[in-house]
Amino acid sequence: MSKQEFDRIADASIVFTPGAPVNSKAFFSGRKDQVRRVAETIPAAGRHPVIYGQRGVGKTSLANRIRDLFDDFLAVKISCDGSDTFTSIWNRILQNSSIDFKTQALGFTSDAASRTILLSDILGPATPAAAEVGQLLAKIGKFTVFIIDEFDKVSDEATKRAMADLIKIVSDTAPRTTLVIVGVADNITQLVGGHPSIERNLVQIELPTMNDDEITEKGGSRLAPPVLVIVSLSHELRCLTEII
């Protein structure tokens, strides 16, 4: 293989990612209504987006856009697995969350020294309950967004109840904090369970299969003539559209 061929393959691999979500806004296309709803919901106090839909429609790619949309927020994203509990999810989030604050420097100077600390260090080694996590999040002095991806893999009902409790607590006491739940589901009840106390706090953002215009935008104008063939072959899924 020549260097020129290698460079072409390397360049293509940057934009051709059918096996992975889109991580750059430059390669994200379509989903304008869903992006708008996410952008409107996150700054709103007491409102938390739930992004759901079939596998392969781009839920994680949309979740990845949040950090681009709110680059001045403290934004942390984690993915769940089947063994996760409320404690393991929030231990992982807090271990990846840090805040900066100023402390008075020692000596006679009036200058303040900047210090960074992990949120997990503030909470300590104890097993966090919803009330404790909520109390900690209420103390953060800046806008924060915590993205919990693949929440459908969580099978523990106690974890879902504790997450619902936390959403209610955060909605009432931490107006600058937003929780984003992402996962495979036909509806949000299937994903987070039925909790009447938080219905008004959850914003449903369903990601349907891509429409003709979105697939055309994804492939560029050169795909416009055979777009119906593309739709038929890809079943309107983002990952298969990229492969085609």
N, C-alpha and C positions, 0 to 999 in steps of 0.2 A: 504494500500500500504506500502510495506516495504521500509526501507531507501535505500536498494540496488536498488530496482526498481525505486525509485524516482531519485536516482543519475544517473541511465541509461537514464531516460527520459530527465533529465536536460542536460546531456552530448550530447544527440542526438539533442536537440533543438539548440545547438550552431552551428552545421553543417547543420542541416535540416531546411532550411529557404525558403520554396516555396512561402511564402506570402511576402517576403521582399528581397531587393537586397543584394548581397554579399558585406560585409564591410571589410573582411579580405583577403589579398592576398593568405593566406594559403588555403582558400576554393574557390579561383577563378581558373578556368581551361579553356583551349581552348582560342579561339579568339586571337591567336598569331599574325596574320597579322594585326588585328586592334590595338592591344597593341603596336606593333612595329610602326605603322603609327602615333599613338598618341604620342609615345615617341620621334619620329623624328620631329613632327610638333611643339610641345609646345616650345622648345628652339629656334625655327627659328623665326627671326624677321619678323613681318608683316604677320604671318600665324596663322590661327585660326581654330581649328577643329570643324566640325559640325557632331555630332554623331546622327544618325537617323535609324529608322527601325520600325518593328511591335511592338505591345505591348508584353511584357513578354520575349523578346529575350536577355535581359541583358544589356541594354543601361546604366542604372544607376549603375549597378555593374561595368561596364567598367569605367564609370566616377569616381567611388570611388577609382579605382586603381591609378588615377592620383596623389593623395596625397602620395601614397607609392612610385611611380616612381620618384617624385620630392619633397622629404621630406625636402629639404633645401629651397624650394620656399615658399613665402607667398601664400597659397592656401585656397580659400574660396568657398564653394559650397552652393547654395540655390536652393529651388524648387519654381516654379511659380504656381499660381492658376488663375482661370478665371477672377478674379477682378483686377489682377495686371496691372500696367502701368509702363512706363519707370521709373518714379519717385519712385514708391513703390519698384520696383526691386532693384534699385541702393541705395535707402535708407537702405534696408535690407542688401545688400552686404557691404556697407560702415560701418554700425553699427556692423558688424561682422569681420571687418578688422582692425588690429592694427599694428603699426610699432614702432620699438625701435630706439631711437636716443640719442646721448650724448649731454648734455648741461654743460657749465662751472659751477662748483660748486661755491657757494658764499664763500666769505672769501679770504684768502691769498693763499689757496692751488691751485695747478695747476691741481688737479684731476678733471676728468669729471664725472658727475653724469648721470646715465642711466634713461631715461624716456620713458614711453609707452603712445601712444596716438591713439585714434580711428580716422580712416580716416573721419568718419562722423563729428567729431569735427572740423576738418580742413576745411571741406566744409561749415559747418554751417547749419542753419535751412532752408535755401532757397531751393526752388524746383529745383533740379539739372537738367540741360539740358545736351545734349550730349557733347557740347563744354566744359562745366564746369567740367564734370566728366573726360573727356579726358585730360584736363589740369592738374587735380589733379593726375591722374594715371601716367602722364609723369614725375611727381616730385618724385615718389617712387624710391628709390635708389637700389632696389633689384628685382630679378625676381619674378613675380607674375602671378598667374593663377586664373581666376574667372570662376567658373563652374555654368552655368545657366541651371538647369534641368527642365524638363517638360515644355519647352517653347511652346510646341504645345497647351497648355491650354490658352495662351495669344491670345485673339481674337481682341484686339485693333490694328488696322492697323498703327495708329500713333506711337504706342510703337515699332512695328517692324521697321518702318522707322527710328526712333530715335536710335534703337540698331544698324541698318546698318550704320547710320552716325557715331556712336561711334566706330564701328569696323574700319571704314575708318580713323578716327582721330587717334585712337590708333596705327594703322598700320603705319601711317606717323610720329607720334611724340613720341610714347612710345614703343620702340623696345623690352623692357624687360617685357612687359605685354601681356598676352594671354587671350582671351575670348574663352570659350568652350560652345557651344550651344548644348543642348541635348533635343530630343523630338521624339514623334511618328510622322512619315511622310513617304511617299513613295519616296520623293526627297527633297533636301534642299530648293528648291523654295517654296514648300508647307509649309516648316517650318519657314523660315526667310523672304520669299518674294523674288521677283525678283529685284535685285539691281545691275545693270551692273558694278557700280563703285567699288564693293567689291568682284567681282567674283574671281579675282586673289589672294585675301587674304584668301578665304575660302577653307578649305581642307575637302572634302566629305569623311566621314567614315561611310559607311553603315554597319549595323549589321544585316546580314541575319539570317535565322533560322540555328540552329546548324547542322553541318554535322555529318556523322557516327563516324569519328575519335574523334570529340569533345565530343560527347555523351558518347563514350567509356571511354575517359579520365575523364569525369565528374563522371561516375559511378564507375570507377576502372576496373581493368582487369577482375574481376569476372563477369562483365556484357558483356564481349566481345562476347561470343557465341550467346546470344539472342539479339544482338544489333539492328538487323533489326526490331525485334518486338518492341523494345523500341522506335525506330525512328517512327514506324507506330502509336503507341499508344500516343506518346507525341507530335506528329506533329512538332517535332524538336524544341519545345520551352523550354527554360531553366527552367522555373518554373514548367512545367509539368514533365520534366525529373527528377527533384528533387523529386516530389511526387511519381513517379514510383519507 
